[in-house]
Amino acid sequence: MAMIEDIKRRLSEADTTKVFFVDLNGRVMSLPINPERIERFLETGLGFDGSSIAGYASVESSDRILIPDPESFRLVPFQDERLGFFIGHIYNEQGQRARTDPRAVLEKVVTQGEAELNARFTVGPEHEFFLLNGTDWSDGIHTDKAGYFHPTPHDRGEAVRNEIIAILAACGIRFEKAHHEVTPSQHEINLEATDPLQAADRTVLFNHVTQQTAAAHGFHATFMPKPFDGQNRSAFHIHLSMQDPEGNNRFYDGSAEGGLSRTARHFIGGILKHARGTSLVMASTFNSYKAYVLEREAPVVRTWGFRNRSSMVRVPYTPDPRNVRIELRSPDPAGNVYLQLAAFIAMGLDGLRNQTDPGKPDSGSTYRKRFRPKVWDRRFLPKSLYEALVEAERSRFLPELLGDHAYRSYMTLKTSDWEEHRTHVTPREHAKYL
């Protein structure tokens, strides 16, 4: 009751109040609500048409209920308004969680994993995005020609990044570092690590704040994975560690190579085992697969390594045992963050249950290894959305993770994406074949 009274008091300072969630594709949705009725909404929710949200429901059974999560509430101070922000849970009816709610998938995996291992997970995503001069494709779309760590005035996005950081700080979210990335107009902000559910909810807020702040500065922020040929993509690298009830890092073993415990190695083994079957979640658009190319800091081979940025799973160097962690480098920011984190943890749990051996770590760049070219090669991550769809269709792990209903809905969405892409005639085809 004290929490609700505090929320009502703080909402009196808000100019608008919205409940946010994501569709199965991962796109951010929001519903403005009347803050004067927040107590009722927290109890009974608000009805909406689930068939109009990608992957949620069919027209013949479309009624869904959106219930704000009081623990997700934040007061977000934009330049021209103060936003009362909630994350919403999706229900079919009172007391019955919707099977297509992506947050429910992550909640289930986290609860199961923490109970099974008597441990808790900590995750820290890296948020990368592009700031562009609008969406009209031309030579003038770039906002700068800066590169990695370039300062102002070459880096024209620093003011935007600083404002994003300030807005998030006012919401109680602290950052670790922020900088210009390798590609012109590309930026990165890393936030402090937290538990998986908060990290996913925070990502929804981060994406909204980033796009709103960019627009206020006259820019367009995009989380499209690879807007430009011959340049690096925007990735969504995710760092993960596991702690026992006393706070000890379960991934650390001072007597082992690289300080990496057997627990961590088995966790990595599960990720490598299921990487192809879950690629449709980690890289969920046909544009995503244009990024899996050599020498562009995106993984192409299912491998792991110490400090190796060409590896799919990387163990970053740290002198502090508390910070020993693994980094998954295959996801990108166009995906559904709840499903991405759920898959990441669930793959690792499967590796722990089966004590899956990850094999030897990479030595040297995986980009420079000589592989005999093959159209279909299970040593690699899928090279296209079609290949990822085939692997997801063959997978037993993915439907178990998502649940049959969400799995079927997700496969329908992604198959439709692929068919639309496959049958679309592009300007490049005109130039080459007309």
C-alpha positions as CSV (number, residue, x, y, z in Angstrom):
1,M,0.0,0.0,0.0
2,A,2.9,2.4,0.8
3,M,4.3,1.8,-2.7
4,I,1.0,2.6,-4.4
5,E,0.6,5.8,-2.3
6,D,4.2,6.8,-3.3
7,I,3.4,6.1,-7.0
8,K,0.2,8.2,-6.8
9,R,2.2,11.1,-5.2
10,R,4.9,11.0,-7.8
11,L,2.4,10.7,-10.7
12,S,1.0,14.0,-9.6
13,E,4.2,15.5,-11.0
14,A,3.9,13.7,-14.4
15,D,2.5,15.4,-17.5
16,T,1.6,12.1,-19.0
17,T,1.5,8.4,-17.9
18,K,2.1,5.5,-20.2
19,V,2.3,1.7,-19.9
20,F,5.0,0.2,-22.1
21,F,5.5,-3.4,-23.4
22,V,7.0,-5.0,-26.5
23,D,5.4,-7.1,-29.2
24,L,6.9,-10.5,-30.1
25,N,9.2,-8.8,-32.7
26,G,10.6,-6.6,-29.9
27,R,9.1,-3.3,-31.0
28,V,8.2,-0.9,-28.2
29,M,4.5,-0.3,-27.6
30,S,2.8,2.1,-25.2
31,L,-0.6,3.0,-23.9
32,P,-1.3,6.4,-22.3
33,I,-3.5,6.0,-19.2
34,N,-5.3,8.3,-16.7
35,P,-3.1,8.5,-13.6
36,E,-6.1,9.3,-11.5
37,R,-7.2,5.7,-11.9
38,I,-3.8,4.1,-11.4
39,E,-4.9,2.2,-8.3
40,R,-7.7,0.5,-10.2
41,F,-5.4,-0.2,-13.2
42,L,-2.8,-1.8,-11.0
43,E,-5.5,-4.2,-9.7
44,T,-7.6,-5.0,-12.8
45,G,-5.6,-3.7,-15.8
46,L,-6.8,-2.3,-19.0
47,G,-8.3,-4.1,-22.0
48,F,-6.9,-3.9,-25.5
49,D,-7.0,-5.6,-28.9
50,G,-4.3,-8.3,-28.9
51,S,-4.8,-9.1,-32.5
52,S,-3.4,-5.7,-33.5
53,I,-0.1,-6.4,-31.7
54,A,2.4,-8.6,-33.7
55,G,2.3,-12.2,-32.4
56,Y,-0.1,-11.6,-29.5
57,A,-3.5,-13.0,-30.6
58,S,-5.9,-13.9,-33.4
59,V,-9.0,-11.8,-34.3
60,E,-11.3,-14.6,-33.0
61,S,-9.8,-14.5,-29.5
62,S,-8.2,-11.0,-29.3
63,D,-9.1,-9.6,-25.8
64,R,-6.1,-9.0,-23.7
65,I,-5.5,-7.2,-20.4
66,L,-2.5,-4.9,-19.8
67,I,-1.6,-4.6,-16.1
68,P,1.1,-2.1,-15.0
69,D,3.9,-3.4,-12.8
70,P,4.2,-1.0,-9.8
71,E,7.8,-2.0,-9.3
72,S,8.7,-0.9,-12.8
73,F,7.5,2.7,-12.2
74,R,9.9,5.6,-13.0
75,L,9.3,9.3,-13.4
76,V,11.2,10.2,-16.6
77,P,12.1,13.9,-17.0
78,F,12.3,14.8,-20.7
79,Q,13.0,18.4,-21.8
80,D,9.3,19.2,-22.5
81,E,7.4,16.8,-20.3
82,R,7.7,14.5,-17.3
83,L,6.6,10.9,-18.1
84,G,5.2,8.4,-15.7
85,F,6.6,5.1,-17.0
86,F,5.4,1.6,-16.3
87,I,6.2,-1.8,-17.8
88,G,3.0,-3.8,-18.4
89,H,2.2,-7.5,-18.0
90,I,-0.1,-9.1,-20.5
91,Y,-3.0,-11.3,-19.3
92,N,-5.6,-13.3,-21.2
93,E,-8.1,-12.8,-18.4
94,Q,-7.9,-12.0,-14.7
95,G,-5.2,-14.3,-13.1
96,Q,-4.2,-15.9,-16.4
97,R,-0.9,-14.7,-17.9
98,A,-0.9,-14.5,-21.7
99,R,1.3,-17.3,-23.2
100,T,2.6,-14.8,-25.8
101,D,3.9,-12.2,-23.2
102,P,7.7,-12.2,-23.8
103,R,8.3,-10.9,-20.2
104,A,6.6,-14.0,-18.8
105,V,9.0,-16.2,-20.8
106,L,12.0,-14.4,-19.1
107,E,10.3,-14.5,-15.7
108,K,9.9,-18.3,-15.9
109,V,13.5,-18.9,-17.0
110,V,15.0,-16.7,-14.3
111,T,12.8,-18.2,-11.5
112,Q,13.6,-21.7,-12.7
113,G,17.3,-21.1,-12.9
114,E,17.6,-19.3,-9.6
115,A,15.7,-22.1,-7.8
116,E,17.6,-24.9,-9.5
117,L,21.0,-23.5,-8.9
118,N,20.4,-21.5,-5.7
119,A,22.0,-18.6,-7.4
120,R,21.1,-15.3,-9.0
121,F,22.1,-13.9,-12.4
122,T,23.5,-10.4,-13.2
123,V,23.5,-9.1,-16.7
124,G,24.9,-6.0,-18.4
125,P,23.8,-5.2,-22.0
126,E,25.8,-2.9,-24.2
127,H,23.5,-0.4,-26.0
128,E,24.6,0.5,-29.5
129,F,22.7,2.7,-31.9
130,F,23.0,5.2,-34.8
131,L,22.2,8.9,-34.8
132,L,21.2,10.0,-38.3
133,N,19.9,13.1,-40.1
134,G,16.5,11.6,-40.6
135,T,15.4,8.6,-42.6
136,D,15.7,9.8,-46.2
137,W,18.5,7.7,-47.7
138,S,21.2,9.9,-49.1
139,D,24.9,10.9,-48.7
140,G,23.8,13.4,-46.1
141,I,22.2,10.9,-43.7
142,H,25.3,10.6,-41.5
143,T,25.5,13.1,-38.6
144,D,29.3,12.8,-38.4
145,K,32.4,11.1,-39.8
146,A,33.9,10.3,-36.4
147,G,35.2,6.9,-35.3
148,Y,36.0,4.9,-32.1
149,F,36.5,7.2,-29.1
150,H,36.7,10.4,-31.3
151,P,35.9,13.5,-29.2
152,T,33.9,16.6,-29.9
153,P,33.6,18.5,-32.2
154,H,34.1,15.4,-34.5
155,D,31.6,13.4,-32.4
156,R,28.3,15.2,-32.9
157,G,26.3,12.9,-30.8
158,E,28.0,13.5,-27.4
159,A,25.3,16.1,-26.3
160,V,22.6,13.5,-27.1
161,R,24.4,10.8,-25.2
162,N,24.9,13.1,-22.2
163,E,21.2,14.0,-22.1
164,I,20.2,10.3,-22.4
165,I,22.5,9.6,-19.4
166,A,21.2,12.5,-17.4
167,I,17.5,11.5,-18.0
168,L,18.3,7.9,-17.0
169,A,20.2,9.0,-13.9
170,A,17.2,11.0,-12.8
171,C,15.3,7.7,-13.0
172,G,17.9,6.0,-10.8
173,I,19.7,4.3,-13.6
174,R,23.5,4.8,-13.7
175,F,25.8,4.4,-16.6
176,E,29.4,3.0,-16.7
177,K,30.7,4.4,-20.0
178,A,29.6,6.1,-23.1
179,H,31.4,6.9,-26.4
180,H,31.4,7.2,-30.1
181,E,31.6,3.8,-31.8
182,V,33.7,2.6,-34.8
183,T,31.3,3.5,-37.6
184,P,30.3,7.1,-38.4
185,S,27.1,8.2,-36.6
186,Q,27.3,5.2,-34.3
187,H,27.2,5.4,-30.5
188,E,27.3,3.2,-27.4
189,I,26.1,3.6,-23.8
190,N,26.8,0.9,-21.2
191,L,24.7,0.8,-18.0
192,E,25.5,-0.8,-14.7
193,A,24.8,-4.5,-14.4
194,T,21.5,-5.6,-12.8
195,D,19.2,-8.6,-12.6
196,P,17.8,-9.9,-15.9
197,L,14.2,-8.6,-15.5
198,Q,15.3,-5.1,-14.6
199,A,17.9,-5.2,-17.5
200,A,15.1,-6.0,-20.0
201,D,12.7,-3.5,-18.6
202,R,15.5,-0.9,-18.5
203,T,16.2,-1.6,-22.2
204,V,12.7,-0.8,-23.1
205,L,13.1,2.5,-21.3
206,F,16.5,3.1,-22.8
207,N,15.2,2.7,-26.3
208,H,12.4,5.1,-25.7
209,V,14.5,7.7,-24.1
210,T,17.1,7.4,-26.8
211,Q,14.7,8.0,-29.6
212,Q,12.9,10.8,-27.8
213,T,16.1,12.6,-27.0
214,A,17.5,12.2,-30.5
215,A,14.3,13.7,-32.0
216,A,14.5,16.6,-29.6
217,H,18.0,17.3,-31.0
218,G,16.8,17.0,-34.6
219,F,18.3,13.6,-35.2
220,H,16.8,10.1,-35.8
221,A,18.0,7.3,-33.5
222,T,17.8,3.8,-35.0
223,F,18.5,0.3,-33.6
224,M,18.6,-1.2,-37.1
225,P,21.5,-3.7,-36.9
226,K,23.3,-2.9,-40.1
227,P,22.3,0.3,-42.0
228,F,25.5,0.6,-44.1
229,D,27.4,-1.7,-46.4
230,G,31.1,-2.2,-45.4
231,Q,30.7,-0.8,-41.9
232,N,30.2,-2.4,-38.5
233,R,26.8,-3.2,-37.2
234,S,25.1,-2.1,-34.0
235,A,25.3,-5.0,-31.7
236,F,23.6,-5.9,-28.4
237,H,26.4,-7.6,-26.5
238,I,25.2,-9.1,-23.2
239,H,27.5,-9.7,-20.2
240,L,26.3,-12.3,-17.7
241,S,27.6,-13.6,-14.4
242,M,26.1,-15.8,-11.6
243,Q,26.4,-15.4,-7.9
244,D,25.7,-17.7,-5.0
245,P,23.6,-16.6,-2.0
246,E,26.7,-15.2,-0.3
247,G,27.5,-13.1,-3.3
248,N,30.4,-15.2,-4.5
249,N,30.9,-15.4,-8.3
250,R,30.1,-18.9,-9.5
251,F,31.9,-18.3,-12.8
252,Y,35.3,-17.7,-11.0
253,D,37.8,-20.3,-10.1
254,G,41.3,-19.0,-9.3
255,S,42.9,-22.3,-10.0
256,A,41.5,-22.7,-13.5
257,E,42.7,-21.4,-16.8
258,G,41.7,-17.7,-17.1
259,G,40.0,-17.9,-13.7
260,L,37.0,-19.5,-15.4
261,S,35.1,-22.2,-13.4
262,R,33.7,-25.5,-14.7
263,T,30.3,-24.0,-14.1
264,A,31.1,-21.2,-16.5
265,R,32.5,-23.6,-19.1
266,H,29.4,-25.8,-19.0
267,F,27.3,-22.7,-19.3
268,I,29.2,-21.7,-22.4
269,G,28.9,-25.3,-23.7
270,G,25.1,-25.0,-23.6
271,I,25.2,-21.6,-25.5
272,L,27.4,-23.0,-28.3
273,K,25.2,-26.2,-28.5
274,H,22.0,-24.2,-29.1
275,A,23.4,-21.1,-30.8
276,R,22.0,-22.0,-34.3
277,G,18.6,-23.1,-33.0
278,T,18.1,-19.8,-31.1
279,S,19.7,-17.5,-33.7
280,L,16.2,-16.5,-34.8
281,V,15.8,-14.8,-31.4
282,M,19.3,-13.3,-31.1
283,A,19.3,-12.0,-34.7
284,S,15.7,-11.7,-35.6
285,T,15.6,-9.6,-38.9
286,F,16.8,-10.4,-42.4
287,N,19.0,-7.3,-42.0
288,S,20.6,-8.9,-38.9
289,Y,22.4,-11.5,-41.0
290,K,24.1,-8.9,-43.3
291,A,26.2,-8.2,-40.2
292,Y,27.7,-11.6,-39.9
293,V,30.8,-11.0,-42.0
294,L,34.5,-11.3,-41.5
295,E,36.5,-8.5,-39.8
296,R,33.5,-6.5,-38.7
297,E,33.4,-7.5,-35.0
298,A,30.4,-9.7,-35.4
299,P,30.7,-13.4,-34.7
300,V,30.5,-15.8,-37.6
301,V,31.7,-19.1,-36.0
302,R,30.2,-20.9,-33.0
303,T,33.2,-20.6,-30.7
304,W,34.4,-19.1,-27.4
305,G,37.6,-17.5,-26.3
306,F,39.4,-15.4,-23.7
307,R,39.4,-11.7,-24.6
308,N,38.8,-12.5,-28.2
309,R,36.4,-10.2,-30.0
310,S,36.0,-12.5,-32.9
311,S,34.5,-15.2,-30.7
312,M,30.8,-15.7,-30.3
313,V,31.2,-16.1,-26.6
314,R,34.0,-14.0,-25.1
315,V,35.5,-14.0,-21.6
316,P,36.6,-10.4,-21.0
317,Y,39.8,-9.8,-19.0
318,T,39.3,-8.5,-15.5
319,P,41.7,-8.5,-12.5
320,D,38.7,-8.7,-10.1
321,P,37.2,-12.1,-9.4
322,R,33.8,-10.5,-8.7
323,N,33.8,-9.3,-12.4
324,V,34.5,-12.6,-14.1
325,R,31.7,-13.0,-16.6
326,I,30.9,-14.2,-20.1
327,E,29.9,-12.0,-23.0
328,L,27.5,-13.1,-25.7
329,R,28.2,-11.2,-28.9
330,S,25.7,-12.6,-31.4
331,P,22.5,-10.6,-30.4
332,D,21.6,-7.3,-32.0
333,P,19.2,-4.5,-30.7
334,A,16.4,-5.1,-33.2
335,G,15.3,-8.2,-31.3
336,N,13.0,-8.9,-28.4
337,V,15.2,-8.3,-25.3
338,Y,13.0,-10.5,-23.1
339,L,13.4,-13.4,-25.4
340,Q,17.1,-12.8,-26.0
341,L,17.9,-12.8,-22.2
342,A,15.6,-15.8,-21.7
343,A,17.4,-17.8,-24.4
344,F,20.9,-16.7,-23.2
345,I,20.1,-18.0,-19.6
346,A,18.2,-21.1,-20.7
347,M,21.0,-22.2,-23.1
348,G,23.5,-21.9,-20.2
349,L,21.2,-23.8,-17.9
350,D,20.9,-26.7,-20.4
351,G,24.7,-26.8,-20.6
352,L,25.0,-27.0,-16.8
353,R,22.4,-29.8,-16.6
354,N,24.2,-31.8,-19.2
355,Q,27.7,-30.7,-18.3
356,T,28.3,-29.8,-21.9
357,D,31.9,-29.4,-22.9
358,P,32.5,-26.1,-24.8
359,G,35.7,-27.4,-26.4
360,K,39.0,-25.5,-26.5
361,P,38.9,-21.7,-26.5
362,D,39.8,-19.8,-29.7
363,S,43.5,-19.1,-30.3
364,G,43.8,-16.2,-32.6
365,S,41.2,-14.5,-34.7
366,T,38.4,-16.8,-36.0
367,Y,38.2,-14.5,-39.0
368,R,41.6,-15.7,-40.2
369,K,41.0,-19.4,-39.9
370,R,40.7,-21.2,-43.2
371,F,37.4,-22.9,-43.6
372,R,36.5,-24.7,-46.8
373,P,33.4,-22.8,-48.1
374,K,30.1,-24.7,-47.7
375,V,26.6,-23.4,-48.3
376,W,25.4,-25.0,-45.0
377,D,27.9,-25.3,-42.3
378,R,26.9,-26.0,-38.7
379,R,30.2,-24.7,-37.4
380,F,29.0,-21.2,-38.3
381,L,26.1,-19.1,-37.1
382,P,23.3,-19.0,-39.8
383,K,24.1,-16.7,-42.7
384,S,20.5,-15.7,-43.4
385,L,17.1,-15.4,-41.8
386,Y,16.1,-18.4,-43.9
387,E,18.8,-20.6,-42.5
388,A,17.9,-19.4,-39.0
389,L,14.2,-20.3,-39.6
390,V,15.2,-23.8,-40.7
391,E,17.3,-24.3,-37.5
392,A,14.5,-22.9,-35.3
393,E,12.0,-25.3,-37.1
394,R,14.3,-28.2,-36.3
395,S,15.0,-27.2,-32.8
396,R,13.4,-28.9,-29.8
397,F,15.0,-26.4,-27.4
398,L,13.3,-23.3,-28.8
399,P,9.6,-24.4,-28.5
400,E,10.4,-25.6,-25.0
401,L,11.8,-22.2,-24.1
402,L,9.0,-20.1,-25.6
403,G,6.1,-22.5,-25.1
404,D,4.2,-24.0,-28.0
405,H,1.8,-21.0,-28.5
406,A,4.5,-18.3,-28.5
407,Y,6.8,-20.4,-30.6
408,R,4.1,-20.9,-33.3
409,S,3.3,-17.2,-33.3
410,Y,7.0,-16.2,-33.4
411,M,7.7,-18.6,-36.3
412,T,4.7,-17.3,-38.2
413,L,5.9,-13.7,-37.8
414,K,9.5,-14.5,-38.9
415,T,8.4,-16.7,-41.8
416,S,6.3,-13.8,-43.0
417,D,9.2,-11.5,-42.7
418,W,11.4,-13.8,-44.8
419,E,8.8,-14.3,-47.5
420,E,8.2,-10.6,-47.8
421,H,12.0,-10.1,-48.1
422,R,12.4,-13.1,-50.5
423,T,9.8,-11.9,-53.0
424,H,10.7,-8.1,-52.9
425,V,12.4,-6.8,-56.0
426,T,15.1,-4.3,-55.0
427,P,16.9,-1.5,-56.8
428,R,20.1,-3.5,-56.8
429,E,18.3,-6.2,-58.9
430,H,17.2,-3.6,-61.3
431,A,20.8,-2.3,-61.6
432,K,22.2,-5.8,-62.1
433,Y,19.6,-7.6,-64.2
434,L,17.2,-5.1,-65.9
